[in-house]
Amino acid sequence: MARFIVLLAVVALIIWVVRSGRGRRPAAPPPPPPADALPDTMVACAQCGVHLPKAEALPGRGGAFCCKAHRSSFENGQGRS
Protein backbone atom coordinates (compact mmCIF):
# COMPACT_ATOMS: atom_id res chain seq x y z
CA MET A 1 0.00 0.00 0.00
CA ALA A 2 2.84 2.40 0.81
CA ARG A 3 4.42 1.75 -2.58
CA PHE A 4 1.15 2.67 -4.28
CA ILE A 5 0.95 5.99 -2.39
CA VAL A 6 4.59 6.83 -3.26
CA LEU A 7 3.99 5.91 -6.90
CA LEU A 8 0.85 8.03 -6.96
CA ALA A 9 2.75 10.96 -5.42
CA VAL A 10 5.54 10.66 -8.02
CA VAL A 11 3.04 10.57 -10.89
CA ALA A 12 1.21 13.60 -9.46
CA LEU A 13 4.53 15.45 -9.12
CA ILE A 14 5.44 14.70 -12.75
CA ILE A 15 2.04 15.90 -13.97
CA TRP A 16 2.36 19.08 -11.89
CA VAL A 17 5.86 19.82 -13.29
CA VAL A 18 4.72 19.27 -16.87
CA ARG A 19 1.63 21.46 -16.48
CA SER A 20 3.42 24.26 -14.64
CA GLY A 21 5.70 24.79 -17.62
CA ARG A 22 9.05 23.95 -16.07
CA GLY A 23 11.52 22.91 -18.67
CA ARG A 24 9.88 25.00 -21.36
CA ARG A 25 11.61 27.87 -23.04
CA PRO A 26 10.27 31.24 -21.94
CA ALA A 27 7.83 32.77 -24.37
CA ALA A 28 9.04 35.67 -26.46
CA PRO A 29 7.85 39.03 -25.16
CA PRO A 30 4.88 40.45 -27.06
CA PRO A 31 5.70 43.13 -29.63
CA PRO A 32 5.23 46.70 -28.46
CA PRO A 33 1.93 48.32 -29.42
CA PRO A 34 2.09 50.65 -32.43
CA ALA A 35 2.57 54.30 -31.67
CA ASP A 36 -0.60 56.30 -32.04
CA ALA A 37 -0.34 58.60 -35.02
CA LEU A 38 -1.64 62.08 -34.54
CA PRO A 39 -4.59 62.96 -36.76
CA ASP A 40 -3.84 65.12 -39.78
CA THR A 41 -5.26 68.62 -40.04
CA MET A 42 -8.34 68.80 -42.27
CA VAL A 43 -8.78 71.56 -44.85
CA ALA A 44 -11.66 72.48 -47.14
CA CYS A 45 -11.32 72.67 -50.91
CA ALA A 46 -11.56 76.33 -51.93
CA GLN A 47 -13.66 75.33 -54.96
CA CYS A 48 -16.18 72.75 -53.74
CA GLY A 49 -15.80 72.82 -49.96
CA VAL A 50 -15.09 69.11 -49.49
CA HIS A 51 -12.87 68.41 -46.46
CA LEU A 52 -9.69 66.39 -46.90
CA PRO A 53 -6.42 65.84 -45.00
CA LYS A 54 -3.96 68.69 -45.45
CA ALA A 55 -1.29 66.21 -46.63
CA GLU A 56 -3.52 65.17 -49.57
CA ALA A 57 -4.62 68.69 -50.56
CA LEU A 58 -3.18 70.47 -53.59
CA PRO A 59 -1.95 73.98 -52.75
CA GLY A 60 -2.93 76.84 -55.02
CA ARG A 61 -3.22 80.63 -55.14
CA GLY A 62 -6.70 80.53 -53.62
CA GLY A 63 -6.02 78.01 -50.87
CA ALA A 64 -6.12 74.23 -50.80
CA PHE A 65 -7.89 72.12 -53.43
CA CYS A 66 -9.08 68.53 -53.67
CA CYS A 67 -8.03 68.01 -57.31
CA LYS A 68 -6.22 69.68 -60.20
CA ALA A 69 -9.47 70.49 -62.01
CA HIS A 70 -10.81 72.50 -59.07
CA ARG A 71 -7.52 74.31 -58.64
CA SER A 72 -7.43 75.21 -62.35
CA SER A 73 -11.07 76.28 -62.36
CA PHE A 74 -10.63 78.49 -59.29
CA GLU A 75 -7.38 80.05 -60.55
CA ASN A 76 -8.92 80.78 -63.97
CA GLY A 77 -11.45 83.04 -62.32
CA GLN A 78 -14.52 80.82 -62.28
CA GLY A 79 -14.64 80.97 -58.47
CA ARG A 80 -16.65 78.76 -56.18
CA SER A 81 -19.40 76.74 -57.82
RACORNOR-V350847 format. One record per residue. RES is the residue in one small letter. SS is DSSP state (H for helix, E for strand, C for the rest). PSI is psi in whole degrees, -180 to 180 (999 if undefined). D_CENTER is the distance of its C-alpha to the mean C-alpha in Angstrom with 1 decimal. Layout:
RES&SS&PSI&D_CENTER ; RES&SS&PSI&D_CENTER
This chain:
m&C&-39&62.1 ; a&H&-38&60.8 ; r&H&-39&59.6 ; f&H&-42&57.5 ; i&H&-42&55.9 ; v&H&-44&55.1 ; l&H&-43&53.7 ; l&H&-40&51.6 ; a&H&-40&50.3 ; v&H&-44&49.4 ; v&H&-43&47.5 ; a&H&-39&45.7 ; l&H&-42&44.8 ; i&H&-45&43.5 ; i&H&-41&41.3 ; w&H&-42&39.9 ; v&H&-43&39.1 ; v&H&-43&37.4 ; r&H&-28&35.3 ; s&H&-13&34.4 ; g&C&8&32.7 ; r&C&139&35.2 ; g&C&-11&35.6 ; r&C&155&32.0 ; r&C&144&29.8 ; p&C&144&27.2 ; a&C&147&23.7 ; a&C&143&21.2 ; p&C&147&19.0 ; p&C&149&15.5 ; p&C&150&12.9 ; p&C&148&11.6 ; p&C&149&8.3 ; p&C&145&6.0 ; a&C&137&7.8 ; d&C&125&7.3 ; a&C&139&8.5 ; l&C&144&11.7 ; p&C&147&12.6 ; d&C&150&15.1 ; t&C&137&18.7 ; m&E&141&20.1 ; v&E&158&23.6 ; a&E&141&26.2 ; c&C&131&28.1 ; a&C&-18&31.6 ; q&C&-54&33.1 ; c&C&-15&31.5 ; g&C&0&29.4 ; v&C&142&26.1 ; h&E&139&23.1 ; l&E&160&20.5 ; p&E&143&18.1 ; k&H&-34&20.5 ; a&H&-24&19.0 ; e&H&-10&20.0 ; a&C&150&23.3 ; l&E&121&26.6 ; p&E&149&28.8 ; g&E&-179&32.5 ; r&C&-25&35.7 ; g&C&4&35.0 ; g&E&-145&31.4 ; a&E&147&28.2 ; f&E&154&28.2 ; c&C&-22&26.0 ; c&C&168&28.1 ; k&H&-36&31.1 ; a&H&-42&33.5 ; h&H&-37&32.9 ; r&H&-45&33.2 ; s&H&-45&36.4 ; s&H&-45&37.8 ; f&H&-44&37.2 ; e&H&-21&38.7 ; n&H&7&41.7 ; g&H&7&42.7 ; q&H&-16&41.8 ; g&C&-165&39.7 ; r&C&132&37.4 ; s&C&999&38.0
